[in-house]
């Protein structure tokens, strides 16, 4: 009977050892798989770092060129006067809540959203420096409107494609 119990104990111990070995192999396989995934992810992260470094270098090398792209534009330039048919119901008050005056311009909203905001100055080639103080209708794009008191002069100005620079950007 002692031999039978010993045999049974050995069998149970071997079965437990075999089961533990299988579990160990399974955990080891999962560990290898996790390590492989980690190595792949680290390689992808390194590729991303390289791409970011290259992009950063490109931006640094071309900073002035990139700035000038946003500062210089060819825009449709027109003129407006303080008449309700050309403005809103408050023709003598700008969108910035200031009184209209010579030397101001209204900008289209796409320009406004890209940094051409109230208080900034623009240089319109061959016309001079103006202050952004008003907004144009939402339908206008790439457009600048010079304020002129005289409606006839404003109308006679017409529409022109001109080179415009955002100053102090």
C-alpha positions as CSV (number, residue, x, y, z in Angstrom):
1,X,0.0,0.0,0.0
2,X,2.9,2.3,0.7
3,X,4.1,1.7,-2.8
4,X,0.7,2.5,-4.2
5,X,0.6,5.8,-2.2
6,X,4.1,6.6,-3.3
7,X,3.3,5.9,-6.9
8,X,0.1,8.0,-6.6
9,X,2.1,10.9,-4.9
10,X,4.7,10.7,-7.6
11,X,2.0,10.7,-10.4
12,X,0.2,13.6,-8.9
13,X,3.5,15.5,-8.4
14,X,4.5,14.7,-12.0
15,X,1.1,15.8,-13.3
16,X,1.3,19.0,-11.3
17,X,4.9,19.6,-12.6
18,X,3.7,18.9,-16.2
19,X,0.8,21.3,-15.8
20,X,3.1,24.0,-14.2
21,X,5.5,23.5,-17.1
22,X,2.7,24.0,-19.6
23,X,1.6,27.1,-17.8
24,X,5.2,28.3,-17.7
25,X,5.6,27.7,-21.5
26,X,2.3,29.6,-22.1
27,X,3.4,32.5,-20.0
28,X,6.8,32.5,-21.7
29,X,5.2,32.5,-25.1
30,X,3.0,35.4,-24.1
31,X,6.0,37.2,-22.8
32,X,7.9,36.7,-26.1
33,X,4.8,38.0,-28.0
34,X,4.7,41.0,-25.7
35,X,8.4,41.7,-26.2
36,X,8.0,41.4,-29.9
37,X,5.1,43.9,-29.8
38,X,7.1,46.2,-27.6
39,X,10.1,46.1,-30.0
40,X,7.7,46.9,-33.0
41,X,6.1,49.8,-31.1
42,X,9.5,51.2,-30.1
43,X,10.6,51.0,-33.7
44,X,7.4,52.9,-34.7
45,X,7.9,55.5,-32.0
46,X,11.5,56.0,-33.3
47,X,10.2,56.5,-36.8
48,X,7.7,59.0,-35.5
49,X,10.5,60.8,-33.6
50,X,12.6,60.9,-36.7
51,X,9.6,62.3,-38.7
52,X,8.9,65.0,-36.1
53,X,12.6,65.9,-35.9
54,X,12.7,66.3,-39.7
55,X,9.5,68.4,-39.7
56,X,10.9,70.6,-36.9
57,X,14.1,71.1,-38.9
58,X,12.1,72.0,-42.0
59,X,10.0,74.5,-40.1
60,X,13.1,76.1,-38.5
61,X,14.9,76.3,-41.9
62,X,11.9,77.8,-43.6
63,X,10.4,79.9,-40.8
64,X,10.8,83.2,-42.7
65,X,9.4,81.8,-45.9
66,X,6.4,80.3,-44.0
67,X,5.8,83.6,-42.2
68,X,5.9,85.5,-45.4
69,X,3.3,83.2,-47.0
70,X,0.8,84.3,-44.4
71,X,1.9,88.0,-44.4
72,X,1.8,88.6,-48.2
73,X,-1.3,88.0,-50.2
74,X,-2.9,89.0,-53.5
75,X,-6.4,90.1,-52.5
76,X,-9.4,91.7,-54.1
77,X,-9.4,95.2,-52.8
78,X,-12.5,97.4,-53.0
79,X,-13.7,100.5,-51.2
80,X,-16.8,101.2,-49.1
81,X,-18.5,104.3,-47.7
82,X,-20.7,104.8,-44.6
83,X,-24.0,104.0,-46.3
84,X,-26.4,101.3,-45.0
85,X,-26.6,99.8,-48.4
86,X,-22.8,99.1,-48.1
87,X,-22.6,98.3,-44.4
88,X,-25.1,97.3,-41.8
89,X,-27.6,99.4,-39.8
90,X,-24.8,101.2,-38.1
91,X,-22.7,102.6,-41.0
92,X,-20.6,105.0,-38.8
93,X,-19.6,102.2,-36.3
94,X,-17.1,99.5,-37.3
95,X,-17.3,95.8,-36.3
96,X,-14.7,96.6,-33.6
97,X,-17.2,99.1,-32.2
98,X,-15.1,102.2,-33.2
99,X,-16.2,105.1,-35.2
100,X,-15.3,105.0,-38.9
101,X,-12.4,107.1,-40.0
102,X,-10.0,107.5,-42.9
103,X,-7.2,105.0,-42.9
104,X,-9.1,101.9,-41.9
105,X,-10.0,98.8,-43.8
106,X,-12.4,95.9,-43.4
107,X,-11.2,92.4,-44.0
108,X,-13.0,89.2,-45.0
109,X,-13.6,86.8,-42.2
110,X,-11.3,84.1,-43.6
111,X,-8.4,86.6,-43.3
112,X,-9.6,87.7,-39.8
113,X,-9.6,84.0,-38.7
114,X,-6.0,83.7,-39.9
115,X,-4.6,86.6,-37.8
116,X,-5.6,89.6,-39.8
117,X,-7.4,91.1,-36.8
118,X,-8.5,94.4,-35.4
119,X,-5.6,96.8,-34.7
120,X,-3.1,95.2,-37.1
121,X,-1.8,97.2,-39.9
122,X,-1.6,96.3,-43.6
123,X,0.3,97.8,-46.4
124,X,-1.5,97.9,-49.7
125,X,1.1,98.2,-52.5
126,X,1.1,101.7,-53.9
127,X,-1.8,102.8,-51.7
128,X,-0.2,102.9,-48.2
129,X,-0.7,101.7,-44.7
130,X,-4.1,101.0,-43.2
131,X,-5.4,99.7,-39.9
132,X,-7.8,96.7,-39.8
133,X,-10.9,97.9,-37.9
134,X,-13.9,96.4,-39.6
135,X,-15.2,93.1,-41.0
136,X,-16.8,92.3,-44.3
137,X,-19.9,90.2,-45.0
138,X,-19.4,86.5,-44.3
139,X,-19.7,85.6,-48.0
140,X,-16.5,87.5,-48.9
141,X,-13.1,85.6,-49.2
142,X,-9.6,87.0,-49.6
143,X,-11.0,90.4,-49.7
144,X,-10.1,93.8,-48.2
145,X,-12.3,96.9,-48.2
146,X,-10.9,100.4,-47.8
147,X,-13.1,102.9,-46.0
148,X,-13.7,106.2,-48.0
149,X,-16.2,108.8,-46.7
150,X,-17.3,109.9,-50.2
151,X,-19.6,107.3,-51.8
152,X,-18.7,108.4,-55.3
153,X,-15.0,108.0,-54.7
154,X,-15.6,104.6,-53.1
155,X,-17.7,103.4,-56.0
156,X,-15.1,104.7,-58.5
157,X,-12.3,102.8,-56.8
158,X,-13.7,99.6,-58.2
159,X,-12.3,96.2,-57.5
160,X,-8.6,95.5,-58.0
161,X,-6.3,92.5,-57.3
162,X,-3.5,94.0,-55.3
163,X,-0.5,92.8,-53.2
164,X,-1.3,93.3,-49.5
165,X,1.1,92.7,-46.6
166,X,0.1,92.1,-43.0
167,X,2.6,94.2,-41.0
168,X,4.0,93.2,-37.6
169,X,3.0,89.6,-38.0
